[in-house]
């Protein structure tokens, strides 16, 4: 008995459409953003921030 090919499910075709749209928009989609926020209070001291790792959590002190 010959095997019959199944038609792809509708969900698979929707996934393909979404992937194609993402590939078209890829040049304008930010893949990574280094923007971050750091907020602390007057009780916090010894805060060190570096451009590559951000806040150095091990050195932060609270009084």
C-alpha positions in Angstrom: 0.0 0.0 0.0 1.6 3.4 -1.0 2.2 5.9 1.7 0.2 9.1 1.4 1.7 12.5 2.0 0.0 14.5 4.6 -0.8 18.1 4.0 0.9 20.4 6.5 -1.3 21.6 9.3 -2.5 25.2 9.2 -0.4 26.0 12.2 2.7 25.1 10.4 1.9 27.4 7.6 1.2 30.2 10.0 4.5 29.6 11.7 6.2 29.8 8.3 4.5 33.1 7.6 5.6 34.5 11.0 9.2 33.4 10.4 9.3 35.0 7.0 8.0 38.3 8.5 10.6 38.2 11.2 13.4 37.7 8.6 12.1 40.7 6.6 12.1 42.9 9.7 15.4 41.6 11.1 17.5 44.6 10.2 15.3 46.9 12.3 14.6 44.6 15.3 17.1 45.3 18.1 18.7 42.0 19.0 20.4 43.3 22.2 20.1 46.5 24.2 22.6 47.5 26.8 20.2 50.1 28.3 19.6 49.5 32.0 18.5 51.3 35.1 20.2 51.5 38.5 18.4 53.0 41.4 19.6 53.2 45.0 18.9 55.0 48.2 21.0 57.1 50.5 21.6 54.1 52.8 23.4 52.2 49.9 27.1 52.7 49.6 30.2 51.4 47.8 28.3 51.0 44.5 30.5 50.3 41.6 29.2 50.1 38.0 31.3 48.9 35.1 30.4 49.3 31.4 30.7 45.5 30.7 29.2 43.9 33.8 26.9 46.6 35.2 26.6 46.8 39.0 29.2 44.8 41.0 26.7 43.3 43.5 29.4 41.7 45.8 30.7 45.1 46.8 27.4 46.9 47.6 26.8 47.8 51.2 23.7 48.9 53.1 23.8 50.9 56.3 
